[in-house]
Amino acid sequence: MTDEQQPVTTPDLVDLHCEATDQSTVVDALLGLLEGAGRLRDADACRTDLMAREAIGSTVIPGGVAIPHARTAGVDVPTVAVLRLSEPVAWSAGAGPVDVVLGLFTPAGDSDGYLKLLAALTRSVVARLPRDLRDAGSAREAAAMVQRGVGKL
């Protein structure tokens, strides 16, 4: 399987019992998932690019979901990491608390893939993905939900 054929998420990119307590520890948890799955090339680049995007505007959408995202040299393949938080956390000023986080990371030069993946993920979230993720019984089940939501990009 080539890098382009890798699924955007796998069970090792899912944590259904994340104990993060704020935005910073959520980002740490996302990067930990990427590292554990062998998809993290440069943690500093991922963090910097993700936080630069957050500085532009909140990535919280209605329903308690955050979709922090970045094009970054910190990854080589498009990846979605999934966190279901044990307790909701404040994400950004003016946005309500979140309990589901879908971290989207694409390689720095992949503008087209980034936009397609973000659009597909956002459509899925608006439909029913957050509710399904809140009810997911396993990381495998949650990864399959996300993969179905983004389809074959």
Backbone hydrogen bonds, N-H to C=O, Kabsch-Sander energy under -0.5 kcal/mol:
donor,donor_aa,acceptor,acceptor_aa,energy
5,Q,2,T,-1.2
6,Q,2,T,-0.6
6,Q,3,D,-1.2
13,L,10,T,-2.5
14,V,11,P,-1.5
15,D,82,V,-2.6
18,C,15,D,-0.6
18,C,84,R,-1.8
26,V,22,D,-1.9
27,V,23,Q,-2.4
28,D,24,S,-2.1
29,A,25,T,-2.0
30,L,26,V,-2.5
31,L,27,V,-2.6
32,G,28,D,-2.2
33,L,29,A,-2.0
34,L,30,L,-2.2
35,E,31,L,-2.5
36,G,32,G,-2.7
37,A,33,L,-1.7
38,G,35,E,-1.6
39,R,34,L,-2.9
40,L,34,L,-0.9
41,R,39,R,-0.7
41,R,74,G,-3.7
42,D,74,G,-1.4
46,C,42,D,-2.2
47,R,43,A,-2.8
48,T,44,D,-2.7
49,D,45,A,-2.7
50,L,46,C,-2.6
51,M,47,R,-2.7
52,A,48,T,-2.1
53,R,49,D,-1.8
54,E,50,L,-2.1
55,A,51,M,-1.9
56,I,52,A,-0.7
56,I,53,R,-0.9
57,G,53,R,-1.0
61,I,65,V,-3.1
64,G,61,I,-0.6
65,V,61,I,-1.4
66,A,100,V,-2.3
67,I,59,T,-2.4
70,A,104,L,-1.9
72,T,70,A,-0.6
72,T,106,T,-3.0
75,V,72,T,-1.0
79,T,105,F,-2.9
80,V,8,V,-2.9
81,A,103,G,-2.7
82,V,13,L,-2.9
83,L,101,V,-2.8
84,R,15,D,-2.6
85,L,83,L,-0.6
85,L,99,D,-2.7
86,S,18,C,-3.0
89,V,98,V,-2.3
95,A,92,S,-2.2
98,V,89,V,-2.7
99,D,64,G,-2.6
100,V,64,G,-1.7
101,V,83,L,-2.7
102,L,66,A,-2.6
103,G,81,A,-2.7
103,G,101,V,-0.6
104,L,68,P,-2.6
104,L,102,L,-0.6
105,F,79,T,-2.9
105,F,103,G,-0.5
106,T,70,A,-2.2
108,A,72,T,-1.0
110,D,107,P,-2.1
111,S,109,G,-1.1
114,Y,110,D,-2.3
115,L,111,S,-2.4
116,K,112,D,-2.3
117,L,113,G,-2.6
118,L,114,Y,-2.6
119,A,115,L,-2.4
120,A,116,K,-2.5
121,L,117,L,-2.7
122,T,118,L,-2.5
123,R,119,A,-2.5
124,S,120,A,-2.0
125,V,121,L,-2.3
126,V,122,T,-2.5
127,A,123,R,-1.9
128,R,124,S,-1.9
129,L,124,S,-2.2
132,D,128,R,-2.1
133,L,129,L,-3.1
134,R,130,P,-2.2
135,D,131,R,-1.2
136,A,132,D,-0.8
136,A,133,L,-0.5
142,A,138,S,-2.3
143,A,139,A,-2.8
144,A,140,R,-2.1
145,M,141,E,-1.9
146,V,142,A,-2.2
147,Q,143,A,-2.7
148,R,144,A,-2.5
149,G,145,M,-2.2
150,V,146,V,-2.0
151,G,147,Q,-1.5
153,L,151,G,-0.9
